[in-house]
Amino acid sequence: MTDATLSYEYGDPHHLGGLVSAASAQGPAPKRIVTAYGFWIFLLSDIVMFSCFFAAYAVLLGQTAGGPSGSQLFNLGNVAAETAFLLLSSFTCGLASIAADTRNGRWYQAGMAATALLGLCFLALEAREFSDLVARGAGPTRSAFLSAFFTLVGCHGLHVSAGILWLLTMMAQVFAKGFRADILRRQLCFALFWHALDIIWVAIFSVVYLVGSGT
Amino acid sequence: MSEQVENFRDRHDLAPGEEEEVHVGPRLLGYVTGLGLSVLLTATSFFVAGTDLVWQPSIPVALCVLAIAQMGVHLVFFLHITTGPDNTNNVMALAFGLLIVFLIIGGSLWIMSHLNQNMAPMDQILRMQG
């Protein structure tokens, strides 16, 4: 007993009460925390990869090789609509997370279906924008600026496409197997992924479209 | 089943994306707050980008500040990364990721601007080749 009290006092230099010492006394963290933490590390590495594309875009912003610049190409109304779709899809994904935690299958499927629909609207707008640019002779081969633009925005679009595939498999898994512990862990990771994509889109519409159309 | 019971009892650590709150009402309010704030910040960004009311060279800086603020809103209200002691590991990983991101972006811009300054103008290079 005295040993436990002593180690409790010395093991708690930041006066966190029972929080830290109780957790370490229980042994390894629960699988839910380990899984989500590992996925969080993956997301951060994904963000580091995107930061390389952002750096390339920022460096190549003026290198238009005599071709069109951002202010001549970007349609900000289209970008605003894309932003609205992605923001709302993040919100409905949050609603689906709440429904998953309260084990409400119907609300979960509704929230995920709404998320998928909004994500598909976003992808449709982006595909239309890309094909419009290529048709106007401003494809990725036109200039270094456009190569950087298509790589960065296209990479985000690929992430959204993969996210929608993941979303559909999550809906099917919950429908077929119910809210099992392993499926709830996957749902936690999916929600993290979808919200992280929204964060990257915030950087894209600010830096690529709004700053890019000012030059 | 035992794992689920343990999941509910163990609140000493939070997984990234997880909330402390278990009631539906406050959680819903959190997502609504996050959506409202980010709509506000997005609208401000689009307004600032198109306006003539502010000093023009300040616009890119203002857009970056607004974007960082909105990313913070998303982190807190959607990904539930907070400063609480149960979130320390998640915040430390995020801090390291941000360090790398700033090194890559800031370093690239810094180096490339210096390279541009030190390089001879393009027509001069062409004349030397010809």
Interface residues (C-beta under 8 A of the other chain):
Chain A: H14 L16 G18 L19 V20 A22 A23 Q26 A29 P30 K31 R32 I33 T35 A36 Y37 F39 W40 I41 L44 S45 I47 V48 S51 C52 F54 A55 A56 A58 V59 L76 A80 T83 L87 L88 S90 F91 G94 L95 S97 I98 D101 T102 A181 L188 C189 A191 L192 H195 A196 D198 I199 V202 A203 F205 S206 V207 L210 V211 S213 G214
Chain B: E3 Q4 E6 N7 D10 H12 D13 L14 A15 P16 G17 E18 V22 V24 R27 L28 Y31 V32 G34 L35 S38 V39 T42 S45 F46 V48 A49 G50 I59 P60 L63 C64 L66 A67 Q70 M71 H74 L75 F78 L79 P85 D86 N89 N90 A93 L94 F96 G97 I100 V101 I104 I105 G107 S108 L109 M112
